[in-house]
Amino acid sequence: MSIKENFDKIQKHLNLRRRSFLKDTAASAGLLSATGLVELKYGKEAKAHAYAPYPKDDELETIVTSCAHNCGSRHMLVAHIPHDACR
């Protein structure tokens, strides 16, 4: 038996067609959402997260440094840190 014959036999046995796959997937998703196993998140409002305000330029100190993992390229990094973090 050739590979194509084996493939056709398996495909016929499993009934794998695009249309049947899409129908079965949609039915499964509907069943899961109807039973409450999956929560569909449509129509909910987005909530904003409050972060601390960014420091102003005069509140920052600039430090020139390089890669910490010694990659060999000597990349220059410019770090901006708050004045109170330097002490």
PyMOL Python script that loads the backbone (N, CA, C, O; Angstrom):
from pymol import cmd

cmd.read_pdbstr("""\
ATOM      1  N   MET A   1       0.841  -1.168   0.000  1.00  0.00           N
ATOM      2  CA  MET A   1       0.000   0.000   0.000  1.00  0.00           C
ATOM      3  C   MET A   1       0.893   1.241   0.000  1.00  0.00           C
ATOM      4  O   MET A   1       1.834   1.322   0.790  1.00  0.00           O
ATOM      5  N   SER A   2       0.616   2.189  -0.858  1.00  0.00           N
ATOM      6  CA  SER A   2       1.440   3.390  -0.980  1.00  0.00           C
ATOM      7  C   SER A   2       1.090   4.402   0.115  1.00  0.00           C
ATOM      8  O   SER A   2       0.088   4.269   0.817  1.00  0.00           O
ATOM      9  N   ILE A   3       1.939   5.402   0.234  1.00  0.00           N
ATOM     10  CA  ILE A   3       1.724   6.449   1.235  1.00  0.00           C
ATOM     11  C   ILE A   3       0.434   7.208   0.935  1.00  0.00           C
ATOM     12  O   ILE A   3      -0.317   7.542   1.851  1.00  0.00           O
ATOM     13  N   LYS A   4       0.176   7.481  -0.349  1.00  0.00           N
ATOM     14  CA  LYS A   4      -1.036   8.207  -0.722  1.00  0.00           C
ATOM     15  C   LYS A   4      -2.272   7.406  -0.365  1.00  0.00           C
ATOM     16  O   LYS A   4      -3.253   7.971   0.119  1.00  0.00           O
ATOM     17  N   GLU A   5      -2.244   6.095  -0.593  1.00  0.00           N
ATOM     18  CA  GLU A   5      -3.391   5.260  -0.245  1.00  0.00           C
ATOM     19  C   GLU A   5      -3.610   5.247   1.264  1.00  0.00           C
ATOM     20  O   GLU A   5      -4.747   5.309   1.730  1.00  0.00           O
ATOM     21  N   ASN A   6      -2.514   5.165   2.030  1.00  0.00           N
ATOM     22  CA  ASN A   6      -2.634   5.214   3.491  1.00  0.00           C
ATOM     23  C   ASN A   6      -3.215   6.545   3.948  1.00  0.00           C
ATOM     24  O   ASN A   6      -4.090   6.582   4.813  1.00  0.00           O
ATOM     25  N   PHE A   7      -2.726   7.641   3.363  1.00  0.00           N
ATOM     26  CA  PHE A   7      -3.223   8.966   3.713  1.00  0.00           C
ATOM     27  C   PHE A   7      -4.706   9.093   3.395  1.00  0.00           C
ATOM     28  O   PHE A   7      -5.479   9.590   4.214  1.00  0.00           O
ATOM     29  N   ASP A   8      -5.106   8.644   2.209  1.00  0.00           N
ATOM     30  CA  ASP A   8      -6.516   8.710   1.825  1.00  0.00           C
ATOM     31  C   ASP A   8      -7.384   7.882   2.763  1.00  0.00           C
ATOM     32  O   ASP A   8      -8.491   8.289   3.115  1.00  0.00           O
ATOM     33  N   LYS A   9      -6.881   6.727   3.163  1.00  0.00           N
ATOM     34  CA  LYS A   9      -7.631   5.859   4.066  1.00  0.00           C
ATOM     35  C   LYS A   9      -7.824   6.527   5.431  1.00  0.00           C
ATOM     36  O   LYS A   9      -8.919   6.510   5.993  1.00  0.00           O
ATOM     37  N   ILE A  10      -6.747   7.114   5.951  1.00  0.00           N
ATOM     38  CA  ILE A  10      -6.829   7.806   7.243  1.00  0.00           C
ATOM     39  C   ILE A  10      -7.747   9.014   7.142  1.00  0.00           C
ATOM     40  O   ILE A  10      -8.567   9.249   8.030  1.00  0.00           O
ATOM     41  N   GLN A  11      -7.616   9.779   6.067  1.00  0.00           N
ATOM     42  CA  GLN A  11      -8.438  10.971   5.891  1.00  0.00           C
ATOM     43  C   GLN A  11      -9.915  10.605   5.789  1.00  0.00           C
ATOM     44  O   GLN A  11     -10.767  11.294   6.350  1.00  0.00           O
ATOM     45  N   LYS A  12     -10.219   9.531   5.079  1.00  0.00           N
ATOM     46  CA  LYS A  12     -11.610   9.090   4.946  1.00  0.00           C
ATOM     47  C   LYS A  12     -12.135   8.605   6.294  1.00  0.00           C
ATOM     48  O   LYS A  12     -13.286   8.864   6.645  1.00  0.00           O
ATOM     49  N   HIS A  13     -11.296   7.905   7.042  1.00  0.00           N
ATOM     50  CA  HIS A  13     -11.713   7.387   8.339  1.00  0.00           C
ATOM     51  C   HIS A  13     -11.991   8.527   9.323  1.00  0.00           C
ATOM     52  O   HIS A  13     -12.970   8.478  10.067  1.00  0.00           O
ATOM     53  N   LEU A  14     -11.133   9.551   9.329  1.00  0.00           N
ATOM     54  CA  LEU A  14     -11.285  10.664  10.252  1.00  0.00           C
ATOM     55  C   LEU A  14     -12.236  11.743   9.743  1.00  0.00           C
ATOM     56  O   LEU A  14     -12.663  12.607  10.509  1.00  0.00           O
ATOM     57  N   ASN A  15     -12.563  11.697   8.470  1.00  0.00           N
ATOM     58  CA  ASN A  15     -13.441  12.684   7.841  1.00  0.00           C
ATOM     59  C   ASN A  15     -12.894  14.099   8.034  1.00  0.00           C
ATOM     60  O   ASN A  15     -13.636  15.004   8.416  1.00  0.00           O
ATOM     61  N   LEU A  16     -11.603  14.290   7.772  1.00  0.00           N
ATOM     62  CA  LEU A  16     -10.965  15.592   7.931  1.00  0.00           C
ATOM     63  C   LEU A  16     -11.144  16.426   6.671  1.00  0.00           C
ATOM     64  O   LEU A  16     -10.385  16.309   5.709  1.00  0.00           O
ATOM     65  N   ARG A  17     -12.124  17.234   6.700  1.00  0.00           N
ATOM     66  CA  ARG A  17     -12.377  18.193   5.638  1.00  0.00           C
ATOM     67  C   ARG A  17     -12.415  19.572   6.267  1.00  0.00           C
ATOM     68  O   ARG A  17     -12.752  19.712   7.443  1.00  0.00           O
ATOM     69  N   ARG A  18     -12.079  20.571   5.508  1.00  0.00           N
ATOM     70  CA  ARG A  18     -12.039  21.935   6.041  1.00  0.00           C
ATOM     71  C   ARG A  18     -13.401  22.342   6.584  1.00  0.00           C
ATOM     72  O   ARG A  18     -13.496  22.904   7.675  1.00  0.00           O
ATOM     73  N   ARG A  19     -14.436  22.065   5.838  1.00  0.00           N
ATOM     74  CA  ARG A  19     -15.776  22.469   6.244  1.00  0.00           C
ATOM     75  C   ARG A  19     -16.194  21.780   7.548  1.00  0.00           C
ATOM     76  O   ARG A  19     -16.733  22.424   8.448  1.00  0.00           O
ATOM     77  N   SER A  20     -15.945  20.480   7.643  1.00  0.00           N
ATOM     78  CA  SER A  20     -16.336  19.776   8.865  1.00  0.00           C
ATOM     79  C   SER A  20     -15.482  20.225  10.055  1.00  0.00           C
ATOM     80  O   SER A  20     -15.976  20.301  11.180  1.00  0.00           O
ATOM     81  N   PHE A  21     -14.203  20.522   9.807  1.00  0.00           N
ATOM     82  CA  PHE A  21     -13.349  21.020  10.879  1.00  0.00           C
ATOM     83  C   PHE A  21     -13.867  22.350  11.415  1.00  0.00           C
ATOM     84  O   PHE A  21     -13.953  22.535  12.629  1.00  0.00           O
ATOM     85  N   LEU A  22     -14.215  23.285  10.518  1.00  0.00           N
ATOM     86  CA  LEU A  22     -14.718  24.589  10.950  1.00  0.00           C
ATOM     87  C   LEU A  22     -16.046  24.458  11.688  1.00  0.00           C
ATOM     88  O   LEU A  22     -16.271  25.136  12.691  1.00  0.00           O
ATOM     89  N   LYS A  23     -16.926  23.589  11.194  1.00  0.00           N
ATOM     90  CA  LYS A  23     -18.215  23.381  11.865  1.00  0.00           C
ATOM     91  C   LYS A  23     -18.017  22.791  13.257  1.00  0.00           C
ATOM     92  O   LYS A  23     -18.640  23.241  14.219  1.00  0.00           O
ATOM     93  N   ASP A  24     -17.155  21.790  13.367  1.00  0.00           N
ATOM     94  CA  ASP A  24     -16.916  21.158  14.659  1.00  0.00           C
ATOM     95  C   ASP A  24     -16.250  22.122  15.641  1.00  0.00           C
ATOM     96  O   ASP A  24     -16.577  22.122  16.828  1.00  0.00           O
ATOM     97  N   THR A  25     -15.321  22.940  15.152  1.00  0.00           N
ATOM     98  CA  THR A  25     -14.650  23.908  16.009  1.00  0.00           C
ATOM     99  C   THR A  25     -15.631  24.961  16.519  1.00  0.00           C
ATOM    100  O   THR A  25     -15.603  25.313  17.698  1.00  0.00           O
ATOM    101  N   ALA A  26     -16.488  25.460  15.648  1.00  0.00           N
ATOM    102  CA  ALA A  26     -17.477  26.457  16.049  1.00  0.00           C
ATOM    103  C   ALA A  26     -18.465  25.862  17.048  1.00  0.00           C
ATOM    104  O   ALA A  26     -18.840  26.522  18.018  1.00  0.00           O
ATOM    105  N   ALA A  27     -18.884  24.633  16.819  1.00  0.00           N
ATOM    106  CA  ALA A  27     -19.814  23.984  17.742  1.00  0.00           C
ATOM    107  C   ALA A  27     -19.161  23.774  19.112  1.00  0.00           C
ATOM    108  O   ALA A  27     -19.807  23.964  20.142  1.00  0.00           O
ATOM    109  N   SER A  28     -17.898  23.387  19.126  1.00  0.00           N
ATOM    110  CA  SER A  28     -17.186  23.177  20.388  1.00  0.00           C
ATOM    111  C   SER A  28     -17.023  24.487  21.143  1.00  0.00           C
ATOM    112  O   SER A  28     -17.221  24.527  22.358  1.00  0.00           O
ATOM    113  N   ALA A  29     -16.667  25.556  20.444  1.00  0.00           N
ATOM    114  CA  ALA A  29     -16.510  26.865  21.089  1.00  0.00           C
ATOM    115  C   ALA A  29     -17.836  27.343  21.657  1.00  0.00           C
ATOM    116  O   ALA A  29     -17.878  27.889  22.759  1.00  0.00           O
ATOM    117  N   GLY A  30     -18.909  27.144  20.922  1.00  0.00           N
ATOM    118  CA  GLY A  30     -20.232  27.526  21.411  1.00  0.00           C
ATOM    119  C   GLY A  30     -20.631  26.741  22.642  1.00  0.00           C
ATOM    120  O   GLY A  30     -21.193  27.299  23.584  1.00  0.00           O
ATOM    121  N   LEU A  31     -20.346  25.455  22.641  1.00  0.00           N
ATOM    122  CA  LEU A  31     -20.674  24.611  23.783  1.00  0.00           C
ATOM    123  C   LEU A  31     -19.873  25.019  25.010  1.00  0.00           C
ATOM    124  O   LEU A  31     -20.424  25.108  26.107  1.00  0.00           O
ATOM    125  N   LEU A  32     -18.580  25.268  24.838  1.00  0.00           N
ATOM    126  CA  LEU A  32     -17.750  25.672  25.967  1.00  0.00           C
ATOM    127  C   LEU A  32     -18.182  27.008  26.546  1.00  0.00           C
ATOM    128  O   LEU A  32     -18.193  27.174  27.766  1.00  0.00           O
ATOM    129  N   SER A  33     -18.538  27.961  25.700  1.00  0.00           N
ATOM    130  CA  SER A  33     -18.960  29.266  26.202  1.00  0.00           C
ATOM    131  C   SER A  33     -20.341  29.193  26.840  1.00  0.00           C
ATOM    132  O   SER A  33     -20.619  29.918  27.795  1.00  0.00           O
ATOM    133  N   ALA A  34     -21.206  28.327  26.327  1.00  0.00           N
ATOM    134  CA  ALA A  34     -22.545  28.191  26.890  1.00  0.00           C
ATOM    135  C   ALA A  34     -22.504  27.523  28.263  1.00  0.00           C
ATOM    136  O   ALA A  34     -23.321  27.848  29.125  1.00  0.00           O
ATOM    137  N   THR A  35     -21.578  26.605  28.481  1.00  0.00           N
ATOM    138  CA  THR A  35     -21.496  25.918  29.763  1.00  0.00           C
ATOM    139  C   THR A  35     -20.706  26.718  30.789  1.00  0.00           C
ATOM    140  O   THR A  35     -20.667  26.341  31.960  1.00  0.00           O
ATOM    141  N   GLY A  36     -20.081  27.803  30.378  1.00  0.00           N
ATOM    142  CA  GLY A  36     -19.341  28.647  31.305  1.00  0.00           C
ATOM    143  C   GLY A  36     -17.906  28.212  31.518  1.00  0.00           C
ATOM    144  O   GLY A  36     -17.217  28.779  32.366  1.00  0.00           O
ATOM    145  N   LEU A  37     -17.435  27.226  30.777  1.00  0.00           N
ATOM    146  CA  LEU A  37     -16.054  26.780  30.923  1.00  0.00           C
ATOM    147  C   LEU A  37     -15.077  27.786  30.330  1.00  0.00           C
ATOM    148  O   LEU A  37     -13.923  27.862  30.749  1.00  0.00           O
ATOM    149  N   VAL A  38     -15.539  28.550  29.363  1.00  0.00           N
ATOM    150  CA  VAL A  38     -14.710  29.570  28.732  1.00  0.00           C
ATOM    151  C   VAL A  38     -15.462  30.881  28.817  1.00  0.00           C
ATOM    152  O   VAL A  38     -16.636  30.958  28.454  1.00  0.00           O
ATOM    153  N   GLU A  39     -14.784  31.917  29.300  1.00  0.00           N
ATOM    154  CA  GLU A  39     -15.419  33.228  29.401  1.00  0.00           C
ATOM    155  C   GLU A  39     -15.048  34.058  28.183  1.00  0.00           C
ATOM    156  O   GLU A  39     -13.871  34.295  27.915  1.00  0.00           O
ATOM    157  N   LEU A  40     -16.059  34.495  27.453  1.00  0.00           N
ATOM    158  CA  LEU A  40     -15.802  35.370  26.307  1.00  0.00           C
ATOM    159  C   LEU A  40     -15.724  36.797  26.815  1.00  0.00           C
ATOM    160  O   LEU A  40     -16.624  37.254  27.520  1.00  0.00           O
ATOM    161  N   LYS A  41     -14.679  37.492  26.472  1.00  0.00           N
ATOM    162  CA  LYS A  41     -14.433  38.827  27.010  1.00  0.00           C
ATOM    163  C   LYS A  41     -14.756  39.885  25.965  1.00  0.00           C
ATOM    164  O   LYS A  41     -13.858  40.559  25.461  1.00  0.00           O
ATOM    165  N   TYR A  42     -15.993  40.025  25.651  1.00  0.00           N
ATOM    166  CA  TYR A  42     -16.429  41.047  24.708  1.00  0.00           C
ATOM    167  C   TYR A  42     -17.218  42.093  25.465  1.00  0.00           C
ATOM    168  O   TYR A  42     -17.999  41.768  26.359  1.00  0.00           O
ATOM    169  N   GLY A  43     -17.016  43.331  25.113  1.00  0.00           N
ATOM    170  CA  GLY A  43     -17.816  44.411  25.665  1.00  0.00           C
ATOM    171  C   GLY A  43     -17.392  44.880  27.045  1.00  0.00           C
ATOM    172  O   GLY A  43     -18.101  45.681  27.654  1.00  0.00           O
ATOM    173  N   LYS A  44     -16.275  44.418  27.556  1.00  0.00           N
ATOM    174  CA  LYS A  44     -15.820  44.899  28.850  1.00  0.00           C
ATOM    175  C   LYS A  44     -14.963  46.142  28.659  1.00  0.00           C
ATOM    176  O   LYS A  44     -14.253  46.288  27.664  1.00  0.00           O
ATOM    177  N   GLU A  45     -15.050  47.030  29.639  1.00  0.00           N
ATOM    178  CA  GLU A  45     -14.278  48.260  29.552  1.00  0.00           C
ATOM    179  C   GLU A  45     -12.833  48.006  29.945  1.00  0.00           C
ATOM    180  O   GLU A  45     -12.545  47.204  30.833  1.00  0.00           O
ATOM    181  N   ALA A  46     -11.937  48.697  29.274  1.00  0.00           N
ATOM    182  CA  ALA A  46     -10.524  48.612  29.615  1.00  0.00           C
ATOM    183  C   ALA A  46     -10.262  49.462  30.848  1.00  0.00           C
ATOM    184  O   ALA A  46     -10.820  50.549  30.994  1.00  0.00           O
ATOM    185  N   LYS A  47      -9.423  48.966  31.719  1.00  0.00           N
ATOM    186  CA  LYS A  47      -9.087  49.706  32.932  1.00  0.00           C
ATOM    187  C   LYS A  47      -7.670  50.242  32.798  1.00  0.00           C
ATOM    188  O   LYS A  47      -6.760  49.520  32.390  1.00  0.00           O
ATOM    189  N   ALA A  48      -7.492  51.497  33.139  1.00  0.00           N
ATOM    190  CA  ALA A  48      -6.173  52.117  33.071  1.00  0.00           C
ATOM    191  C   ALA A  48      -5.403  51.809  34.353  1.00  0.00           C
ATOM    192  O   ALA A  48      -5.981  51.747  35.438  1.00  0.00           O
ATOM    193  N   HIS A  49      -4.113  51.622  34.213  1.00  0.00           N
ATOM    194  CA  HIS A  49      -3.256  51.387  35.365  1.00  0.00           C
ATOM    195  C   HIS A  49      -2.518  52.672  35.691  1.00  0.00           C
ATOM    196  O   HIS A  49      -1.966  53.324  34.805  1.00  0.00           O
ATOM    197  N   ALA A  50      -2.512  53.028  36.948  1.00  0.00           N
ATOM    198  CA  ALA A  50      -1.830  54.248  37.365  1.00  0.00           C
ATOM    199  C   ALA A  50      -0.382  53.918  37.716  1.00  0.00           C
ATOM    200  O   ALA A  50      -0.121  53.037  38.534  1.00  0.00           O
ATOM    201  N   TYR A  51       0.524  54.606  37.114  1.00  0.00           N
ATOM    202  CA  TYR A  51       1.939  54.442  37.388  1.00  0.00           C
ATOM    203  C   TYR A  51       2.467  55.718  38.029  1.00  0.00           C
ATOM    204  O   TYR A  51       1.887  56.794  37.877  1.00  0.00           O
ATOM    205  N   ALA A  52       3.565  55.582  38.738  1.00  0.00           N
ATOM    206  CA  ALA A  52       4.200  56.762  39.309  1.00  0.00           C
ATOM    207  C   ALA A  52       4.641  57.674  38.169  1.00  0.00           C
ATOM    208  O   ALA A  52       5.044  57.186  37.113  1.00  0.00           O
ATOM    209  N   PRO A  53       4.573  58.974  38.363  1.00  0.00           N
ATOM    210  CA  PRO A  53       4.981  59.885  37.285  1.00  0.00           C
ATOM    211  C   PRO A  53       6.466  59.737  36.971  1.00  0.00           C
ATOM    212  O   PRO A  53       7.284  59.483  37.855  1.00  0.00           O
ATOM    213  N   TYR A  54       6.788  59.899  35.708  1.00  0.00           N
ATOM    214  CA  TYR A  54       8.180  59.822  35.288  1.00  0.00           C
ATOM    215  C   TYR A  54       8.940  61.026  35.827  1.00  0.00           C
ATOM    216  O   TYR A  54       8.395  62.129  35.866  1.00  0.00           O
ATOM    217  N   PRO A  55      10.194  60.834  36.244  1.00  0.00           N
ATOM    218  CA  PRO A  55      10.969  61.975  36.739  1.00  0.00           C
ATOM    219  C   PRO A  55      11.303  62.948  35.609  1.00  0.00           C
ATOM    220  O   PRO A  55      11.408  62.565  34.444  1.00  0.00           O
ATOM    221  N   LYS A  56      11.465  64.196  35.980  1.00  0.00           N
ATOM    222  CA  LYS A  56      11.844  65.222  35.009  1.00  0.00           C
ATOM    223  C   LYS A  56      13.352  65.139  34.764  1.00  0.00           C
ATOM    224  O   LYS A  56      14.084  64.532  35.545  1.00  0.00           O
ATOM    225  N   ASP A  57      13.803  65.750  33.677  1.00  0.00           N
ATOM    226  CA  ASP A  57      15.219  65.691  33.302  1.00  0.00           C
ATOM    227  C   ASP A  57      16.148  66.197  34.390  1.00  0.00           C
ATOM    228  O   ASP A  57      17.217  65.624  34.601  1.00  0.00           O
ATOM    229  N   ASP A  58      15.764  67.261  35.085  1.00  0.00           N
ATOM    230  CA  ASP A  58      16.649  67.809  36.112  1.00  0.00           C
ATOM    231  C   ASP A  58      16.664  66.953  37.382  1.00  0.00           C
ATOM    232  O   ASP A  58      17.454  67.217  38.288  1.00  0.00           O
ATOM    233  N   GLU A  59      15.808  65.936  37.461  1.00  0.00           N
ATOM    234  CA  GLU A  59      15.794  65.018  38.603  1.00  0.00           C
ATOM    235  C   GLU A  59      16.588  63.743  38.305  1.00  0.00           C
ATOM    236  O   GLU A  59      16.649  62.841  39.140  1.00  0.00           O
ATOM    237  N   LEU A  60      17.193  63.669  37.121  1.00  0.00           N
ATOM    238  CA  LEU A  60      17.914  62.471  36.712  1.00  0.00           C
ATOM    239  C   LEU A  60      19.403  62.728  36.627  1.00  0.00           C
ATOM    240  O   LEU A  60      19.841  63.841  36.335  1.00  0.00           O
ATOM    241  N   GLU A  61      20.181  61.676  36.889  1.00  0.00           N
ATOM    242  CA  GLU A  61      21.618  61.732  36.690  1.00  0.00           C
ATOM    243  C   GLU A  61      21.956  60.789  35.541  1.00  0.00           C
ATOM    244  O   GLU A  61      21.421  59.683  35.473  1.00  0.00           O
ATOM    245  N   THR A  62      22.835  61.212  34.640  1.00  0.00           N
ATOM    246  CA  THR A  62      23.225  60.411  33.492  1.00  0.00           C
ATOM    247  C   THR A  62      24.535  59.698  33.797  1.00  0.00           C
ATOM    248  O   THR A  62      25.511  60.327  34.207  1.00  0.00           O
ATOM    249  N   ILE A  63      24.552  58.377  33.595  1.00  0.00           N
ATOM    250  CA  ILE A  63      25.742  57.570  33.823  1.00  0.00           C
ATOM    251  C   ILE A  63      26.039  56.812  32.538  1.00  0.00           C
ATOM    252  O   ILE A  63      25.154  56.173  31.969  1.00  0.00           O
ATOM    253  N   VAL A  64      27.283  56.882  32.082  1.00  0.00           N
ATOM    254  CA  VAL A  64      27.707  56.146  30.897  1.00  0.00           C
ATOM    255  C   VAL A  64      28.346  54.847  31.374  1.00  0.00           C
ATOM    256  O   VAL A  64      29.253  54.863  32.206  1.00  0.00           O
ATOM    257  N   THR A  65      27.869  53.725  30.843  1.00  0.00           N
ATOM    258  CA  THR A  65      28.362  52.417  31.257  1.00  0.00           C
ATOM    259  C   THR A  65      28.485  51.523  30.026  1.00  0.00           C
ATOM    260  O   THR A  65      28.381  52.015  28.902  1.00  0.00           O
ATOM    261  N   SER A  66      28.702  50.239  30.210  1.00  0.00           N
ATOM    262  CA  SER A  66      28.819  49.320  29.075  1.00  0.00           C
ATOM    263  C   SER A  66      28.083  48.030  29.389  1.00  0.00           C
ATOM    264  O   SER A  66      27.539  47.870  30.481  1.00  0.00           O
ATOM    265  N   CYS A  67      28.065  47.096  28.419  1.00  0.00           N
ATOM    266  CA  CYS A  67      27.374  45.824  28.591  1.00  0.00           C
ATOM    267  C   CYS A  67      27.892  45.086  29.823  1.00  0.00           C
ATOM    268  O   CYS A  67      29.096  45.049  30.075  1.00  0.00           O
ATOM    269  N   ALA A  68      26.980  44.508  30.577  1.00  0.00           N
ATOM    270  CA  ALA A  68      27.358  43.783  31.783  1.00  0.00           C
ATOM    271  C   ALA A  68      27.805  42.357  31.483  1.00  0.00           C
ATOM    272  O   ALA A  68      28.510  41.757  32.294  1.00  0.00           O
ATOM    273  N   HIS A  69      27.422  41.812  30.362  1.00  0.00           N
ATOM    274  CA  HIS A  69      27.734  40.406  30.090  1.00  0.00           C
ATOM    275  C   HIS A  69      28.960  40.224  29.208  1.00  0.00           C
ATOM    276  O   HIS A  69      29.201  39.119  28.724  1.00  0.00           O
ATOM    277  N   ASN A  70      29.738  41.270  28.986  1.00  0.00           N
ATOM    278  CA  ASN A  70      31.007  41.206  28.272  1.00  0.00           C
ATOM    279  C   ASN A  70      30.868  40.501  26.919  1.00  0.00           C
ATOM    280  O   ASN A  70      31.491  39.465  26.688  1.00  0.00           O
ATOM    281  N   CYS A  71      30.067  41.055  26.048  1.00  0.00           N
ATOM    282  CA  CYS A  71      29.838  40.445  24.736  1.00  0.00           C
ATOM    283  C   CYS A  71      30.999  40.685  23.773  1.00  0.00           C
ATOM    284  O   CYS A  71      31.052  40.076  22.705  1.00  0.00           O
ATOM    285  N   GLY A  72      31.911  41.549  24.134  1.00  0.00           N
ATOM    286  CA  GLY A  72      33.072  41.786  23.290  1.00  0.00           C
ATOM    287  C   GLY A  72      32.931  42.975  22.366  1.00  0.00           C
ATOM    288  O   GLY A  72      33.918  43.395  21.763  1.00  0.00           O
ATOM    289  N   SER A  73      31.753  43.526  22.235  1.00  0.00           N
ATOM    290  CA  SER A  73      31.541  44.633  21.308  1.00  0.00           C
ATOM    291  C   SER A  73      31.715  45.989  21.954  1.00  0.00           C
ATOM    292  O   SER A  73      31.775  46.996  21.248  1.00  0.00           O
ATOM    293  N   ARG A  74      31.794  46.051  23.240  1.00  0.00           N
ATOM    294  CA  ARG A  74      31.975  47.297  23.978  1.00  0.00           C
ATOM    295  C   ARG A  74      30.831  48.283  23.695  1.00  0.00           C
ATOM    296  O   ARG A  74      31.070  49.460  23.425  1.00  0.00           O
ATOM    297  N   HIS A  75      29.617  47.799  23.759  1.00  0.00           N
ATOM    298  CA  HIS A  75      28.462  48.676  23.567  1.00  0.00           C
ATOM    299  C   HIS A  75      28.418  49.726  24.670  1.00  0.00           C
ATOM    300  O   HIS A  75      28.616  49.413  25.843  1.00  0.00           O
ATOM    301  N   MET A  76      28.163  50.944  24.295  1.00  0.00           N
ATOM    302  CA  MET A  76      28.029  52.003  25.272  1.00  0.00           C
ATOM    303  C   MET A  76      26.562  52.137  25.641  1.00  0.00           C
ATOM    304  O   MET A  76      25.701  52.230  24.766  1.00  0.00           O
ATOM    305  N   LEU A  77      26.284  52.146  26.915  1.00  0.00           N
ATOM    306  CA  LEU A  77      24.923  52.334  27.402  1.00  0.00           C
ATOM    307  C   LEU A  77      24.878  53.630  28.195  1.00  0.00           C
ATOM    308  O   LEU A  77      25.784  53.921  28.976  1.00  0.00           O
ATOM    309  N   VAL A  78      23.834  54.398  27.994  1.00  0.00           N
ATOM    310  CA  VAL A  78      23.634  55.623  28.756  1.00  0.00           C
ATOM    311  C   VAL A  78      22.438  55.386  29.663  1.00  0.00           C
ATOM    312  O   VAL A  78      21.319  55.192  29.188  1.00  0.00           O
ATOM    313  N   ALA A  79      22.676  55.400  30.963  1.00  0.00           N
ATOM    314  CA  ALA A  79      21.624  55.154  31.944  1.00  0.00           C
ATOM    315  C   ALA A  79      21.195  56.468  32.576  1.00  0.00           C
ATOM    316  O   ALA A  79      22.033  57.318  32.879  1.00  0.00           O
ATOM    317  N   HIS A  80      19.925  56.632  32.771  1.00  0.00           N
ATOM    318  CA  HIS A  80      19.365  57.812  33.432  1.00  0.00           C
ATOM    319  C   HIS A  80      18.694  57.321  34.720  1.00  0.00           C
ATOM    320  O   HIS A  80      17.688  56.613  34.675  1.00  0.00           O
ATOM    321  N   ILE A  81      19.260  57.704  35.856  1.00  0.00           N
ATOM    322  CA  ILE A  81      18.712  57.251  37.122  1.00  0.00           C
ATOM    323  C   ILE A  81      18.384  58.457  37.997  1.00  0.00           C
ATOM    324  O   ILE A  81      19.008  59.509  37.853  1.00  0.00           O
ATOM    325  N   PRO A  82      17.416  58.321  38.903  1.00  0.00           N
ATOM    326  CA  PRO A  82      17.078  59.433  39.791  1.00  0.00           C
ATOM    327  C   PRO A  82      18.254  59.762  40.712  1.00  0.00           C
ATOM    328  O   PRO A  82      19.032  58.879  41.077  1.00  0.00           O
ATOM    329  N   HIS A  83      18.377  61.037  41.083  1.00  0.00           N
ATOM    330  CA  HIS A  83      19.480  61.479  41.932  1.00  0.00           C
ATOM    331  C   HIS A  83      19.533  60.702  43.240  1.00  0.00           C
ATOM    332  O   HIS A  83      20.618  60.346  43.699  1.00  0.00           O
ATOM    333  N   ASP A  84      18.380  60.434  43.847  1.00  0.00           N
ATOM    334  CA  ASP A  84      18.367  59.776  45.157  1.00  0.00           C
ATOM    335  C   ASP A  84      18.783  58.308  45.064  1.00  0.00           C
ATOM    336  O   ASP A  84      19.106  57.715  46.093  1.00  0.00           O
ATOM    337  N   ALA A  85      18.789  57.699  43.882  1.00  0.00           N
ATOM    338  CA  ALA A  85      19.202  56.306  43.719  1.00  0.00           C
ATOM    339  C   ALA A  85      20.725  56.185  43.667  1.00  0.00           C
ATOM    340  O   ALA A  85      21.255  55.084  43.813  1.00  0.00           O
ATOM    341  N   CYS A  86      21.428  57.283  43.466  1.00  0.00           N
ATOM    342  CA  CYS A  86      22.886  57.252  43.329  1.00  0.00           C
ATOM    343  C   CYS A  86      23.576  57.164  44.693  1.00  0.00           C
ATOM    344  O   CYS A  86      24.760  56.839  44.773  1.00  0.00           O
ATOM    345  N   ARG A  87      22.859  57.445  45.723  1.00  0.00           N
ATOM    346  CA  ARG A  87      23.512  57.499  47.048  1.00  0.00           C
ATOM    347  C   ARG A  87      23.374  56.219  47.778  1.00  0.00           C
ATOM    348  O   ARG A  87      23.863  56.093  48.901  1.00  0.00           O
TER     349      ARG A  87
END
""", "prot")
cmd.dss("prot")
cmd.show_as("cartoon", "prot")
cmd.util.cbc("prot")
cmd.orient("prot")
